[in-house]
Amino acid sequence: MMAALDGQVAVVTGGSRGLGRAMALELARRGARVAINFRRNEKEARHTLEQLRAAGGQGFLYQADVTDPKQVEGMFQDIFKQHRRLDILINNAGITRDAYFLMMNADDWREVLDVDLNGIFHCSKAAVRIMAGQRRGVVINIGSGAGLVAMPGQINYSAAKSGLLGFSRSLAREVAAKNVRIMHVAPGFFKTEMAETLSKDFIAETCRLTPLGRWGLAEELAALVGFLAGDEARCFSGQTITIDGGRGAVESEFGL
């Protein structure tokens, strides 16, 4: 176990699997006590907790719907009551409901915006209120390359992730005087359970367009987040960091 985050308390929303699981494990590896938030999939959340504890980490589960302000407020207040501090929030919970614009229904538009943007508003508000009071904390918002470039068939998702970029920058300016840092991380293509549903041709083509020739690993994103959460990154705030295998260096896609 690393000790860079020793004694700190972290919350990872959508931490039951995929990128969320990898980030929860990494924060625990660095010494944080990690609250693994989930909405429905308790089985996977418990599996994440078992992995975390098997590696010597400290963690606990919180079931809460990030779109429900009352559930979110209750979760953060309970965490603060139990641990008397809150140091790190990783806003990772998100969904997709892909469809071309003229075929997208209003429910799919609203649901993606509600989880991927409104949920981050609710969680950040509850967390930053605590962090501002203790004059210390960091919020890391997990965005997407889809928020930086035009992505056909993902208007709802792109809109939410684009909004997250502006949200992160504005909030960073507002809370800097309270010694609270806000970061925005925009991953490219990463190997997760969701990737298993994509065609081999799509994966091969995206690898061909990526200078490193491959998709990222969840552990690589987690390592970046672990660094940004620690004091080594205490001068970072308000930035968008892309992690995309170099694709943004050669194309307009995934670049600012």
N, C-alpha and C positions, 0 to 999 in steps of 0.2 A: 504493500500500500504506500502510495506517495502521500506526503503531508502538506502539499501546497494549499489545500482547502480544509485542513484539519479543524474540526469543530464547527465548520460552517453548515448552514441549513439551506438546502436547495430544493426547488420544486420543478419537476419536469412534467408538463402537460402532454397528454398522449404518449405516456412513457411505457405502455404495455408491450410494445414490439417495435421492430424496424429501427429507424433512426432514433426514436425516443428511447428505446431500450439501450441502444449503444451509448447514448449520452448519459443516461442514468448510471450505467455501469462505470463509465469513465469518471464522472464526478465522484462516485463512491470510491473509486480507485485512488483518487487524489485526496481522499479524506473527508469528504462532505457526508452529512446525513441527508439522504435523498428521499423526498416524498414523491412517489410514483403515482401520478394522477391517471385515471382512466374513466371512461364513460360507461361502457358495457362489458368489455371483454376481461372479466375478472380472472379467468383461467390464464390468459397470457400475462396479465399483470402479476399474478402470483408466481408465474414462471420467471419473470424478470427479477422479482424480489428474491426468489430462491438462488438465482445465479449471482446476484449482488452479495447476498449473505455468504454463499459458498466461497466467494473470493475474499471474504474477510471484511466486507463493507457493512455499513449501517443504513437501513432503509425501512420504509413503511408505505402502506397503500392508502390512497384517498380516492374514493369514487365521487366524481362531481362532473356535471355537464357544464362545460365552459361557456355555453350560451345562456346559462341561467345565473343572473347576478346574485341571487340569494344563495345558491349552492356554492358559487365561487367565494363569496364573502365569508360564508361559514367555514369553508375549507381553510382559507388563509388565517382567519381568526383562531381556529382550532390549532393550526400549526404553530402560530405565534404563542398561544397560551401554553402549549406543551413544551416548547423549546426556547421561548423568550427571545427569539431572533429569527430573521429571515434574510439571507444573504444573496441568494441566487434564484432567479426565475428563468426557466427555459420555456418560452412559448412555442411549443412544437405541435400541438394538436391541430389537425387539419384534415379536410376531405376534398375529394374531387367529384364532380358530376358533369363529365364532359359531353358536349354536344355542340354542333354548329348553331350559330346565333338564331336563325329562323326556326330551328327545331328545339331550342331550349325552352323549357317551360318555366313559369315564374317560381314554382316551388324549388327547382334545382338552382335557380339564381339566388333566391333568398337563403337557402340552406348553406350554400358555400360561403356566402358573405357573412352569414351569422356565425359559423364556426371559425372560418379562417381570418376574419377581421374583427367582428364584434366580440368574439371570444377572447381575443388578445386584449381588446379594450378592457373588458371586465377583469381579467386576471392581472393585467398591468396596474389597473387602478387600485385593486385590493393590495397588491404587493408593494407598489411604490409608496402608498400611504404609510406602510410599516417602515420601509427602507428610509424614507425621508425623515421619519421620527428618530431613527437610530443613526441617521447621517452616514449611511453606508449601504451599498447594494449594487447589484448588476442585473439587468434584464437583457436576455439574448433572444431576439425574435428570429425564428427560422422561417425565412421566406423561400424564394424559388427563382430560378432563372426566368420562369414564366412571368415574373413581375417586372422584369427588366426589358423584355422584348415582346413583340407581338406574337402570340401563340394561337393560331386558328383552332377553333374547336374547344377553347378553354377561356372564353370571355369572362365567365364568372370567376374562375380561379385566377386568371391574370389580373382582373380588376381588384380582387382581394389582396393579392400579393403586391401589386403596384401600390395600393393604398397603405400596405404595411411599411413600405419603404419611407413614404412621407410621414407616417405615424412615428416611426422610429427616430427619424431625424428631428422632428419637432419636439418630441418628448425629451430627447437628449438635451436639447437647449433649455427646456423648462426646468429640468431637475438637476442640472449640473451643479448648481450652487448648493444642493443638498448632498453632494458627493455620491450621487447615484448615476451609474453609467448605463447607457442604452446602446446595444449593438444590434445590427441587422446582418444576418448571414444568409447568402443566397446560393444554395447548392445547385449543381447541375444534375446529371443523371447519376443515381446511386443504386447499388444493388440492395434491394430490400424484398420483402415478400411480394409487394405490389409489382415488382419488375417481372416476376414469374408469370404474370398474366399477359405480358407483351410478346409480340411475335419476334422470332429470331432475326427476321429481316430488318425490323425496326432497330433492334439492339445493335446489329452489325453496322447499319448505316450511321447510327449516332456515334459508334466507336470510330468509324472511318473519319468522321468530321471532327473528332477530338484529338488534338496533338499527342496526348499521351496514349491514345489508342485504346482506352478502356473506360468503363464506368468507375466511379469512386466506390470505396468501401465505407460502410457505416462507421467503422472504427476511425477512419481518417477524418470524417466530419466531427466525430466525438472528440478527437484529440484537439482540433481547432477550438471547439466550444470550451473544452477544459482549460485551455490556455487563456481564452478571453475572459473566463470567469474568475481567474486568479489575479493576484496583485501584480504579477509580471506584466499584465496588460492594463495597468491602472491609468495609462494615458490614452487609452482607446475609448472613444465614445462618439456616437453619431455617425459612425462609418458603416458602409455596406461592404462586406467582404464576400467575394464570389469564390467558390471552390468547385471548379468545373473541369479539371484536367487540362487546362490551358485553352479551352475553346474560345473564351472571350478575347484571347490575345490575337486570334486570327480571323474572327468573324464579328459581325455586329451582334449576333446572337450571344446572349449571356454577358453582354458588355454594357457599360454605362455610356 
